[in-house]
Each structure stands twice: as structure tokens, then as C-alpha cells.
Amino acid sequence: MKIPGLCLALLLLALPVLGADRGVFFEVRGPQGSVWLLGSLHAATADFYPLNPAINAAFHSAQKLVVEVDMDRIDPQTLQQWLQANALYPAGHSLRNALSPATATALDQACLRDRLPCEQLMKQRPGLFVMSLVSTRMAQLGYDPQLGIDQHFVQRARDTKPIVDLEDWRDQLGLLLEFSDADLLVQQLLEQLDDADDFLRDTSAAWRAGDLERLHQLLIEDELTAHPELAGFYERLYHVRNRQMAQRIVEMMARNETLFVVVGAAHLVGETGIPRLLTERGFDVEQR
């Protein structure tokens, strides 16, 4: 990934695409139920919509919407207390203490150049810091998480369909905070911010075409080639979660229901992506 790979993975692809595009979209059929499986871009622009009519028709046909986590249903006070206890450095410490002098200087220069509020975020642990920083940068560029695919369908389903979570929000945030190598994470961010436009253009084109191989290369292969030390973290970030989400989908399909499932697009590509895992379990999986 080029903005950087891991950092955008944590945001899970904030990209603008056009409604006529194919997208990352699958139909999964089993003996007792069926699933529409859509790759999510978690932030977008207004011209993203309307989506492909086939995607909208699938949503209307489904009995339930399934997402990774519906963050709107989390009690704000509970979330704030959890973050305070788990995601912030204790008094007297900050992210700056975990960075080498060279990385800290480079970060200061990048934040000044891009008008990013780095100093205000220094109490956050590395994973949350990077996510906050990239979110801020995306907002500067006009990308709104309220216009992301998952949020779009959550809002449409709010009064019309049950919304089911595939994951627990504490587990999801806990994984983000697990990445403790602050210097490596910030170095990646600094190395690749200059390539943001190219990365977004390439990934957007691959998503529009439904080019799963190209997406896998951009989102996972290139980053692991450049940083093999991230293999363990990628295993937990993608592969372990993919297996867990696939199992949850199988369990829900056994209830003879039609589901519309929206997860980050990076979870739907490669040999350990959810579509491949469901195929290996005997389900009929077809990219639409």
C-alpha cells in the first residue's frame, strides 16, 4: 500500500468510485441460505452514489444487513472510557517517547507540511495515532466516512432491516492497538504519503473493475514484499479475522436467511479472503 499500506488497511480503503462500476461484489449460495458479499470502502465522496443497481437490488432482497461493527450503536461514554483505559499513554508519556529522533523530526516536518494536528494526537498509542492522522488527512482531501459504503447501508437499514455485527468492537480496536512498533509504523506513513495520489488512483481503478488480483497486490502483496516483518500482524489483521468472519457467515446462512454482508474490501481478496474460504467449505461463490 502506498499511503501507507498498513495505515490505509486500518482505514480500509477510502476511495471514490462511480456508481456504474462493478465493485468488489459476490453472491454466495448454500443449501439453506444465500449471502450477498460486498467489499466496503469506509470513506468516500458524494459523487460515489448511486451505487451499481445490482448492488442496490441485492440489498433490497436481503432480510438482514451484516457489517463488521455498527459503531453507531456503541454507547459513546463506554467507548470513551475504553479508549481512555486502553488507547492512550499514561501521564508523562507520549508517542514521541517511542520514536527515534530522526523519525520524530521527519514526522514534525510532514505534519507541518500537510497541516496535520500531530501534537494534539501524541497521547494516542501508535495504531490509533496513525488511524487518526490518516483520517484527518482524508478529510482534508474531501473523503467522508459518513459516505462510506458500510455507513451508507447502515443508515438505509436503520429502520428497515436488522443490523448484525460480525465482530466485537473491543476486539477490533484491540487489534489496532496491538501494533506496538511505533517507529516502524510512523516510518511507513512518512515514506509513502508522497505516493498517495498514485495509490488511490491505482486502487480505485482496480476496485471499479472488480480486479481482485490487482487489489490483492496493492493492499497486501506489495506491502509484505517491502516489509516482511509485518507478516505476523497481517496474519492477525486479515487472515485470522477472515476465518472468524467466514465462520460467522456460515452460521448465519444455516438459518435459511438472505444476508447482505458488507466488510472491508481487503477481506475479500487473495487465497485467504472470505470468498475463497467459503468456496473451500463447499459454497457456490460467484463474483457479480
N, C-alpha and C positions, 0 to 999 in steps of 0.2 A: 504494500500500500504506500501511497506517496504523500499522505498528509497527516501523520504517517500511517502506515498500515495498521498498526495496533491501535493507534488513537482513533482512527476512523472506524475500526472494528468496534470499539467501545460505543461509538455513536451509531454504528450500524447503518452507514450509508446515507448521508444527507445529500440526495441528488435530485435535480429536476428532470422530469421526463414528460413526454407528451401523451395525451390520453389515447391516441390510436396505437401506441406501441404495444408489443406483445407482452413484455414484462416477464417476470420470473413466476410462473403460474402453472400449477399442476392439478390434475384430477386423480384422486386415489380411490379405487373401488375395492371393496371387500365383500365377503359373503353376508355380512349383517349391516353394513352401513357404508357411507361414502364421505369423502373429505375433499374440499377444495383447499388447496395449499398455495398461499401467496407469499412471495418474498417482500418484506417491508423495507421501505426507505423511511427512516424515522424523522426526517425533516425535509421540507420541500418548499416550493413557491406556489403562488395561486394559479399560475398557468399549468400546473400539473394536472388539473382537473378540467373536464370529466375523465375518469379512467376508461380503459378499454370496456366497451359494452359487455363483452363476455365475462369480465370480472364482476361487473355490477349485477349481471343476471345471476351469476353463481351466488353472490351474497344474498340476493333476494330469495333464492331457492333454499338456503340453509336454515336450519332450525336454531342453531347456536353460533355465536361468534367466539372463537378461541384465540387468545393472544398470549404472548409471553407473560406479561404482567399488566394489569389495568391500574396504572399508577394513580388515577383519579379517585380510586376507591380507598386509598390508603389515608388514614387519619393524619392530617398534617402535623399534629403535635407528637404523635407516635413516631412519625418519620424523623422529625427534628430531634427528638430525644435519642433515637437510634444513631443518627449521624453524629450527634454530639459525643456519644459514648464510643463510637467505633471509627469515625471517619476523619477526626481532627487530631492534630498533635497535642500533647499535653502542654500546659503552661510552661513557657520558657524554651519551647522547641518549635521548629517550623521546617518546611520543606527545604529551605535554604541550607539548613544544617546537614542535609543528606546529599547535597550536591558538591561536586568538586568545584574549586574556584573558577576553572575555565568554563564549566557548564553553567555556573551561576552567572558569570559575566555575559556569556552568549545569550542566555535567557533574558537577561535585563535588556540587552540590545534589541532582541526580537520583539519583546513586549513594547518597548518604546517605539519601534518602527511600525508595528501593527496596532498600536493604541490598545493594548490588552491589559486588563487590570490584574497583573500578576501579583503584585504586592498584597492586594486585598485577599488573594486566594492562597497565600503561603501557609496558612494554618491547615489546609486540607492535605490529606495523605496523597501519595503520588497518583494513584488511579483516578481519584476524584478530582484532583487538581487538573490533570490532563483533560478529563471529560469536560470540566467547567470551562477550561481555556478554549478547547475546540468548539464547544457550544457557543461561546461568546464570539469567536471568530466567524462561525457560520451565520450567526445572527447579523453580524456586520455585513456579510455578503448577501443577506436577504433571505436566508433559509429559516423557516419557522417550524418548530416541532409540532405546533398545533395543526400544521398542514401535512404532517407525515401520514403515510398510508395507514399504519396501525391506529393512530389517533382519529383519522378520518372515519374509519369503520367503527371504532368505539363510540364516537358521537352519533353515528347513524343507528347503531344498535341500542343505544342507551334506553330508549323507551319502546323498543320493538322486539328485541331478542335477548335471551340470557347471554351474559358475557362470562366466559370461563377462563381462568388463569392456568397456564401450563407450568408456571414456576412460582416459587415464593420470592417476594421482593427482597427479603433479607438475604437469601442465598445469592440472588443476582448481584446485589450491591456488595455482598461479602466477597464474591469472586473478583470484582473490580478492585477492591481494596487489598486483595491478596498479592497483587503485583507490587513488591516492596523495593525493587531496584530502581530507585528514583532517578539516578544518574543516567541509566540506560534509557529509561522511558523519555526523559526530557531531551536526551541527545537525539533520539529518533524524531521527536517533534521538531527540533531545531534543524536537523539535517534535511527534512523533507517538506517543510512548509513552502519553500520556494517552488516545489513541483505541484502545488495544489491544483492549479488550473488544468494541467495535463492529466493528473489523476482523475479529477472529476469528469473531464471530457471523455476519457477512455472508459471509465466505469459506467458513465451514463449511456454511452453508445452500446456497451455490452448488455446492460440491463434492457435497453429498448429493444434490442434484437433477440433477447432471451438467450444470449450466448453464455451458457453455463461454464464452458471450459475457460473462456476468457475471464469471466468473473472470478472463477477459482484461482486463476493465475494472478490476477490483480490483487485479490483480497487475502490470499493465503500463501500461494507458492512463492511469489516474488519476495514476500517478507521473510519467509523461513529460509530462503536461499541467502538473503542478505544477513539474517540474524538467526542462525540455527540455535542460539542459546534460548530462543523463545519457544522451542518445541514443546516443552512441558506445559507452559502457560497456554499455548494454543490448544493443546490436548484437552485441557480443562475448560477453556473458553468456548470451544466449538465441539470437539468430538464427544466428550463426556456429556455435555448438555444435549447434543443431538440425540444420543442414545436414550437419555431420560425423556426428552420430549416425544420421541418416536413411540416409546412405550406408553406414555400418557395418551397419545393419539389412538393407538391400538385399543387401549382400554375403553376409550370413549366411543370408538366405532362399534364395539361389541354391543352397544345399547341400541343399535339399529336406528341411528340418527344421521342426518346430513349436517356436516360441520363445515364452517368456513374458518380456516386457520390462517392467521397472519403472524409470521415470525420474521426476524431479520434475514435478509436475502442471503447473507453469508452462511446461514444454517442449511441452505438448500442446494449447495454446490459440492462437488467432489465426491470421492469414494466413501466418505463418512458423513455425507449430507443426509438429511432426513428422507428425501425421496429414495436414495439408494438403500438406506436401511429398511424402509418399508417394502421395497422390491424384494430384498433378501428374505423378508418374512412372508413372502407369498402374495402380497397385494399387487393389484394391477395399477401401475403408476404411469401416467401419460402427461407429458408437458403439453399444455394447451397453447 
